[in-house]
């Protein structure tokens, strides 16, 4: 199996087990480098396994039905894997203060659905970076944290 195929398999597991419908936080210890960087435009950057686990724990408490899934085949070149995705969830949990654009009070019932593209860098079979560009405008507008232009 080529390095690109191995990296795609690792990222596929990460997308399914970390970002998928049922999050298994043990996958962080298995696939993430100890100082992994996780960065998306909606949130402060996270670094390290414990910080990444805390982020996902809080995100899933606030959005219990949170789910992300692939929208296209993964593309790999060298140490990098690129994936397109869709996802979202309904805010039925506690207040959520992790969005850079503002906070949500508890249990708003608001739904978000948005898309994005993520570039992951791997070294020696471990994810060292996950840098994503998401459609934060759509998510924040749906959650009432941004006003629609219309």
N, C-alpha and C positions, 0 to 999 in steps of 0.2 A: 504494500500500500504506500502511495506517495505521501510526502509530508503534507501536501495540500489536502489530500483525502483524509488523513488523520486529523488535521486541524478542523476540517469541515465536520467531521464526526464529533469532535469535542464541542464545537460551537453548537451543533445540533442538539446535543445533550443539554448544554447550558440553556439554550432557548427553551427547551421543553421542561427541564427540571427546575430552573430558577425563575424564568419569566412565564411559564405556562400556567395552566389553570390550577394545578396543585403544586405549590412551591415546596421543594425539599431543600431546606437550608444546608443540609449536609453536603450538597453539591458544591457549595462555596469552598469548603475545606478540600474537596477532592479536585476541583478544576481551576480554582482561582489561585494565582500566586499570592504569597503572604502580603505583599504591598500593592495588590491590584488597584488600578485607578478605574473608577466608574464615573462617567461624566455625560450628563444629558442637559439640555438647555432649560428644562423645567425645574431642576433641582441643583443644590450646591454639589460640587464634586465630592465623591466619597473615595476614601483610600483605605485599603486593608480589609481583611476578611471580616473582622468584627464590625467595622463601620458599614460595610455593605450588607451584612446580615441585619443590623439594626435598621437600616434604611428600608429594606424589604419587609421586615416585621411590621414597622409602623405603616408602610404603604398598604399592606394587606389587611391590617386592622381597620384602617379607614375605608378601604375599598375591598370588602371580603370576596367579591366576585371578580377581582382583578385577573385579567388574562391577556396574554399577548401570543400571537402566532405568526408564523412565516407567511409572507405574501409573495415570495418568489424563491427560486433556488438560491442557495448560498454560492458565493463566488470566492475562490481562494487563489492567492498568489503569494508564494513565499510564506512569511510569518503572519500574513493578514487574511482575514475572512470578513466578507461583507454580506450583510443580510438586510433584506427589506421586511418590514413587519406591519401588522395592524394590531390594535388592542384597545383596552379600556376597561372600565368598570363603573360601578354605582357606589356613590359615597353614602353608605349606610352605617358607618362606624363612628368612632370618636373624632374629635376635631383633628384636622390635619394642617400642620404648619410648615410643611416641607417645600411648598411651591415658592419659588423666588418672587412671584408676582403677588403673593398674599396667602391668607389662611382661610380655611373653611371651618365654620362651627360644626359641632357634632351633627351627624345624621341629616344631611341636607336632602338626600334622595336624588341628588343631581347625577346625571350620567355623562361620562366622557367617552368618546371613541375617536381615535386619531391614528396616524401612521408615522412611520419613521424609517430611517436607514441607519444602520450601525456598522462601525468598523471595529473589529476586535483584533488585537495583536497577541500572538502566542509565542512563548519561548519554552522549549523543552516540554511540550505537552501541557503547559499551564497558561491560562489567560492572564496577561499582564496589564492589558488596557481594554476597556470597552468605551468607545466614544460614539455617541449617538446624536443625530440631528432629528428631532421629532417635530411634528406639527403642533407645537405648544400653543400657537394662537387658537387652533381649533379646540384643544382641550380646555384652555383657560376661558374661552368664550362660553363653552358649554357649561362650565362650572361657575359662571357668573363673576369671574375674577378679571375679565376684560369685557369691554362693551363692544358689541357688534357694530360694524360701520354702517349697517342699514338702518 
